[in-house]
Amino acid sequence: MIRLIGGAAASAVLLLGGTVACSGLSGSAAAGPAAPAHSPAGAETGVISGRFVILGTMGQPGSASDHPARGTVVFTDGRHRLRTTRASRSGTFSVHLPPGIYHVYGRSPQLTTVSENGTSQEDKVTLAHQVTVTAGHTTKIVLRAIVP
């Protein structure tokens, strides 16, 4: 069971929001995972900046809204972890990466799985979408973990 620390039991899904973040350069869905291009020393990088948030009621009555998620944002090439960065208390993060296509997921101590024996483990919420990094450009994304 996945639970939101300090809130009711919940399941979590991680969504990615952003205009360029979920699409290839042509605007269509990016084809299969590709390893990022490794730039020679001094070559330009791109920036991915954004917010890691939890969409939910946080155990309170009312409609769901975004709440900052503190934790870790991980960028992979689909098989290997390439870069890890911390999301601040306000959920913001920024990372410089060589041009290429990356997979991204987040971890937060606010989202944990509790086993039947009572032990808990911080969840890795995988993301099916990819993020394209272009040299000299900043791509803004929102990592959104949805909890009821």
N, C-alpha and C positions, 0 to 999 in steps of 0.2 A: 504494500500500500504506500502510495506517495502522499506525504502530508506537507502542508505549509506550516513552517514553524510559527507558533503563536496563532494559528488559525485552525480551521476545520480540515478534516481529511480531504484530499483532493488528488486529482491526476493532473499531470503537467504536459504541455505540448509547447515546443519552442517554434515560434514563427519569426520570419525575417521580413521586415518592412523596409522599403526604400525604393527609389525609382530605378537606379542602375543595379542595385545589389542583387536582385533576383533574375537578372537577364544578362544575356551576352551583349556584346557591343552593338549588334544589329537590332536589339530590342526583343529578340526571341529568346526562349529558354536556352540556357547554355547546354551544349551537348556534353555527355559523359565527363567524368572527372579527368582533369588534366593536371599534370604537375606544373607548379609555377615556374616561370622562366627565371633562372638564376642569373642575375645581372653581374657583370664584371665590376670590380671595385670602382667606385665613383659614378656608376650608372644611376640614373634617376629611379626613384621608387614612387609608389603611390601611397595614399593614406586611406585607411578605413577608420572612420570615427563614428561613434554612435552611443546608444544607450541600451543597457540591459535592464528590462523591466518585467514585472510580474503583473499580468492582467487578471484581476479578481476582486473579490469583495474584502479580502483579508479577514474573513470571519465576522464581518460587520454587515448589518442589514443595508440594503440599497443596491444600486447598480454597480457593476464591475468597472474599475478604472485602472490605469497604469500606476504602479508603485515602483520606485527604484529598487533594483536588485543588486546587492553587493555580491561579488564573487569573482570568478575567473572566466575569461573569454578565450577560447582556444581556436587556432587556425591550423588546418591540416591540408595536405594535398590529396586527401581521400584515404590515405594509408598511414601516413606518418605525421606526428605532431611537429609543426614547424615553428610556431610562435605561440606564446601564452602571455596574456596581459591581464591585469587586475581591473575590474570595474570599480570605480570609486563608490563611496557611500551614496552618492546621488545617481549611481548606475552608469556614469559616463566612462568611456574608454576611447583610446586612440592608438593606432599602431601603424608603423611604416613597413611596407612589404614590397618586394620586387613585383613587377607586372606578372600576372598569371591568374589562374582560377583557384580559389580556395574554398574549403568547406569550413563552416564555423559552428561551434556549439558553446554553450555556457554551462557553468556549474555555480550553484549558490548554496551556502549553508542554510538559506531560507527554504530550500526545497530538498526534502530528504525522503528516503524510502525506509520504512520501519518494518522489520521482519517479524514473524510470529513470535520469536523468542525475545523481542524487545530491543534488539540492536538496530541502530540506524546508520544509514550511509548516504552521503551527499550524492544527489542524482546528477548524472550526465544526461542532458536533454539534447538528443541528436537533432540535427537539422538536415532536411533533405535538399534544401536549396544550396546554391553555390554563390559565392561573391567574386566578382571580377575586379581585379586591381589593374588600373591603367597608370602608366608612368605620368607623374606631374599632376594627377587629379586626386581629389578627395571624394570618396564614396561614403555617404552617410547611411547608416543602417539602424534598425531597432530590432534587438533580440527580445522577443516577447514570449515569456513562459505563461501559458494560460492555465489558471486554476479556478475551479468553480467557487 
